[in-house]
Each structure stands twice: as C-alpha cells, then as structure tokens.
C-alpha cells in the first residue's frame, strides 16, 4: 500500500524543501540586501528593484524544483513494480525509522492535516499492530501472564529502539543479547508489550490516549491482570507519568493495577537542548538576517516544546505562549497513590567529575533532570539511581540498568488503592 504514504512523503519533501531550506535562505538574502541597499541610499532604488526581480525568479524556480522532486518521489513509488510488489514506507525498518523521526519533528502537523504518515498509537508486535481485543491478544501471544510490562519509546523513536544492542555478533560466542522485555519475561514472568505513538503530539495528549488504551487492554486481557508496570525511555517516561495522572484524576480502573513506573533518561524538569533552542530562537528573531533561521526552529513539534520543562498536563501549555523564553508554566505533581516511581539517569563520561558530565549529562538530559522530581511537598518523587558511562541511548539496553529494573519489579507490590467506579467514563 505505497500510494498514500509515498504520495504524502513526496508532498512533504516538496513542502519542506521550501519551508525548512529555501525560504530561510531567501529570507536571509532579502534581509541582507535590504540592509545593503538601505545603506547605499535612494540612488539604488532601480538597482534594488532589478535585484529583487531576479532573486525572486531564482528562488521561485528553486521552489518549483523542490515541488518537482517531491512529485518524483511519489511517482517513483507508484511506478516501482506491480501492485503486489510495491510496499509502504512503514514496511521497512529504514522507512519506519524515518517516519518516526518525521513524526517527532512535525507529528502534530501531520495529524492535524490527516496525513497517512502520522503515526497512530498502538501496541506492536514486529511489523504489525496488536488490537486491544481478546481475540487479537490471544492470536498475537502464545501465552499471556497476569503481569504486564509496557515499554514506551522516546522522541523520534519506534518500539524497535528497545532492541538496540541485541544484534548477534558473529565473532562472539554464546546467545545474542536480550532486550529488557525478554529478560523480564524469563526472569519475572512478565508479558512485555511495546507501544508506538506519535512523539510530535503534546505529552499530555499521548498520556491521555495511553490511559484510554490501557483501560481497554486490561478489560480485554485474557487473564485477570495483577500488575501493570510502565517502563519509558526519555519522552516515553513522561508519557507514562502523564497517563498515570490522567487515570488517577478520571478514576480509570487500570490504575488500580499500576504498580511501577520506571523512567530511563527522562527529562522530568526539561532537556537542556530544548532550552537552548528556545533561547536561541528568541535571540535570532531580533536580527533581521537571522529571523529566517528562527522561523525554521518554529517548525519543531508540540512534543519537542513540551520537553523544555517536562510538561505532563494540558494546563502546563494550554493558552500559554509556547515560545516565551525559559518560562516554566508547570507545577510539581504528587505521585499517584499505590504506584512506585523509579528514575535512572545516565552519564556520557566515565566520571561524574568530568566537566561534560555536569554540562550535558547523558548527552540530552542532565542527571538532575533525569532524577526523581520533587512533589508539592518538596520531597523526591521516587527512587533515583545513576549509571555512569551510559549515554541517553545506552539506557535502552544496559546490563546495570536492567539489574535496577529487575530489583524494583521484584519487590513486593504495594496494596492496590481503592478506585471510585462511579467516576469511570
């Protein structure tokens, strides 16, 4: 089914050749020429008019070429073999990765436009979705257990990120490395479930959708669910925390079985990189020659902007200036009763004393942000451990990290809290 996805990809390539590349270049060119001709004075009016006419024609031709290239991508997909031979963008690992990256960058736009490239939240098995019906679950799994481990990927990732580092090395003896999910299945009898979602949407929107999905999943699970544990990487950890708060406030039934939330490299108080982009964009807007680059930075998604301060709820961003420099509109959240929270931070360098350790943490998230956040009572919001020498992406599959995960999930679970069924919608 290549036509909808490949056509959308071609249109996207043509549009963003303009928005992300040609228009910023044209804007810089125009701002510089305006400054130059303004300095020369009135005698340059005719020359400026001629310059503007020529440059407009050149950039117009380049933009038309960009649209042509996008159309060529679409046409190539339509002409590549017969109907049975053609495949969708999402049918290959590279295509799924590209789609996930595009969704992370502009997924909010894609969904708003109804694009076929917009990722739909779903539980996943290799190369296919798993529906939240008893029939679909029984067909997908040879065996199900009462303990569920839900894995949530990060920004611009797919569920396949959890297989990082598990490819067999032909030069190494013994079995190939296993994922956290495979280890938890073998060690603690969990059923691992992998979620895919559009990481360009607001974290609170993905949290709400996850909460609804888990409500349906627990209702349709073939056996009585005894435990739901959420394990999130980076943005995925924030989505997990957001889902728990949504479920708590709405009185959803699944939250009574939620026992653990494990956050790996989570920007609980924000990512330093998004803060830099936020401040840099504001500074660039003040310089005419640089404003086109600020316009380019404006393309980043709502999901990326939420990472500036780790926004988990609608009220953190609703009716707020989303690009106000370093203005945090969030408030501390109390942990959901009955759930144990655990936080793992990573460090790129071999020593915490290295200058880079404090500056960039695991590359994307600093230790202080990835550690347990403080609740309204001023106390840490769970357990915190630090894994030095593990980058942001090493946390997806790291032996020391797994030992912490295993130890946490081996603990006696807390008593389930009461849920007011009258509140369930």
Secondary structure in CASP SS format (residue, H / E / C, confidence):
PFRMAT SS
TARGET T0000
AUTHOR 0000-0000-0000
METHOD secondary structure of the structure
MODEL  1
X C 1.00
X H 1.00
X H 1.00
X H 1.00
X H 1.00
X H 1.00
X H 1.00
X H 1.00
X H 1.00
X H 1.00
X H 1.00
X H 1.00
X H 1.00
X H 1.00
X H 1.00
X H 1.00
X H 1.00
X H 1.00
X H 1.00
X H 1.00
X H 1.00
X H 1.00
X H 1.00
X H 1.00
X H 1.00
X H 1.00
X H 1.00
X H 1.00
X H 1.00
X H 1.00
X H 1.00
X H 1.00
X H 1.00
X H 1.00
X H 1.00
X H 1.00
X H 1.00
X H 1.00
X H 1.00
X H 1.00
X C 1.00
X H 1.00
X H 1.00
X H 1.00
X H 1.00
X H 1.00
X H 1.00
X H 1.00
X H 1.00
X H 1.00
X H 1.00
X H 1.00
X H 1.00
X H 1.00
X H 1.00
X H 1.00
X H 1.00
X H 1.00
X H 1.00
X H 1.00
X H 1.00
X H 1.00
X H 1.00
X H 1.00
X H 1.00
X H 1.00
X H 1.00
X H 1.00
X H 1.00
X H 1.00
X H 1.00
X H 1.00
X H 1.00
X H 1.00
X H 1.00
X H 1.00
X H 1.00
X H 1.00
X H 1.00
X C 1.00
X C 1.00
X C 1.00
X C 1.00
X C 1.00
X C 1.00
X C 1.00
X C 1.00
X C 1.00
X H 1.00
X H 1.00
X H 1.00
X C 1.00
X H 1.00
X H 1.00
X H 1.00
X H 1.00
X H 1.00
X H 1.00
X H 1.00
X H 1.00
X H 1.00
X H 1.00
X H 1.00
X H 1.00
X H 1.00
X H 1.00
X H 1.00
X H 1.00
X H 1.00
X H 1.00
X H 1.00
X H 1.00
X C 1.00
X C 1.00
X C 1.00
X C 1.00
X C 1.00
X C 1.00
X C 1.00
X C 1.00
X C 1.00
X E 1.00
X E 1.00
X E 1.00
X E 1.00
X C 1.00
X C 1.00
X E 1.00
X E 1.00
X E 1.00
X C 1.00
X C 1.00
X C 1.00
X H 1.00
X H 1.00
X H 1.00
X H 1.00
X H 1.00
X H 1.00
X H 1.00
X C 1.00
X C 1.00
X C 1.00
X C 1.00
X C 1.00
X C 1.00
X E 1.00
X E 1.00
X E 1.00
X E 1.00
X E 1.00
X E 1.00
X C 1.00
X C 1.00
X C 1.00
X C 1.00
X C 1.00
X C 1.00
X H 1.00
X H 1.00
X H 1.00
X H 1.00
X H 1.00
X C 1.00
X C 1.00
X C 1.00
X C 1.00
X C 1.00
X C 1.00
X C 1.00
X C 1.00
X C 1.00
X C 1.00
X C 1.00
X C 1.00
X C 1.00
X C 1.00
X C 1.00
X C 1.00
X H 1.00
X H 1.00
X H 1.00
X H 1.00
X H 1.00
X H 1.00
X H 1.00
X H 1.00
X H 1.00
X C 1.00
X E 1.00
X E 1.00
X E 1.00
X E 1.00
X E 1.00
X E 1.00
X E 1.00
X C 1.00
X C 1.00
X C 1.00
X C 1.00
X C 1.00
X C 1.00
X H 1.00
X H 1.00
X H 1.00
X H 1.00
X H 1.00
X H 1.00
X H 1.00
X H 1.00
X H 1.00
X H 1.00
X H 1.00
X H 1.00
X H 1.00
X H 1.00
X H 1.00
X H 1.00
X H 1.00
X H 1.00
X C 1.00
X C 1.00
X C 1.00
X C 1.00
X C 1.00
X C 1.00
X E 1.00
X E 1.00
X E 1.00
X E 1.00
X E 1.00
X E 1.00
X E 1.00
X C 1.00
X H 1.00
X H 1.00
X H 1.00
X H 1.00
X H 1.00
X H 1.00
X H 1.00
X H 1.00
X H 1.00
X H 1.00
X H 1.00
X H 1.00
X H 1.00
X H 1.00
X H 1.00
X H 1.00
X C 1.00
X C 1.00
X H 1.00
X H 1.00
X H 1.00
X H 1.00
X H 1.00
X E 1.00
X E 1.00
X E 1.00
X E 1.00
X E 1.00
X E 1.00
X E 1.00
X C 1.00
X C 1.00
X C 1.00
X C 1.00
X C 1.00
X C 1.00
X C 1.00
X H 1.00
X H 1.00
X H 1.00
X H 1.00
X H 1.00
X H 1.00
X H 1.00
X H 1.00
X H 1.00
X H 1.00
X H 1.00
X H 1.00
X H 1.00
X C 1.00
X C 1.00
X C 1.00
X H 1.00
X H 1.00
X H 1.00
X H 1.00
X H 1.00
X H 1.00
X H 1.00
X H 1.00
X H 1.00
X H 1.00
X C 1.00
X C 1.00
X C 1.00
X C 1.00
X H 1.00
X H 1.00
X H 1.00
X H 1.00
X H 1.00
X C 1.00
X C 1.00
X C 1.00
X C 1.00
X C 1.00
X C 1.00
X C 1.00
X H 1.00
X H 1.00
X H 1.00
X H 1.00
X C 1.00
X C 1.00
X C 1.00
X C 1.00
X C 1.00
X C 1.00
X C 1.00
X C 1.00
X C 1.00
X C 1.00
X C 1.00
X C 1.00
X C 1.00
X C 1.00
X C 1.00
X C 1.00
X C 1.00
X C 1.00
X C 1.00
X C 1.00
X C 1.00
X C 1.00
X E 1.00
X E 1.00
X E 1.00
X E 1.00
X E 1.00
X E 1.00
X E 1.00
X E 1.00
X C 1.00
X C 1.00
X C 1.00
X C 1.00
X C 1.00
X C 1.00
X C 1.00
X H 1.00
X H 1.00
X H 1.00
X H 1.00
X H 1.00
X H 1.00
X C 1.00
X C 1.00
X C 1.00
X C 1.00
X C 1.00
X C 1.00
X H 1.00
X H 1.00
X H 1.00
X H 1.00
X C 1.00
X C 1.00
X C 1.00
X E 1.00
X C 1.00
X C 1.00
X C 1.00
X C 1.00
X C 1.00
X E 1.00
X C 1.00
X C 1.00
X E 1.00
X E 1.00
X E 1.00
X E 1.00
X E 1.00
X E 1.00
X C 1.00
X C 1.00
X C 1.00
X C 1.00
X C 1.00
X H 1.00
X H 1.00
X H 1.00
X C 1.00
X C 1.00
X H 1.00
X H 1.00
X H 1.00
X H 1.00
X H 1.00
X H 1.00
X H 1.00
X H 1.00
X H 1.00
X H 1.00
X H 1.00
X H 1.00
X C 1.00
X C 1.00
X C 1.00
X C 1.00
X C 1.00
X C 1.00
X C 1.00
X C 1.00
X C 1.00
X C 1.00
X H 1.00
X H 1.00
X H 1.00
X C 1.00
X C 1.00
END
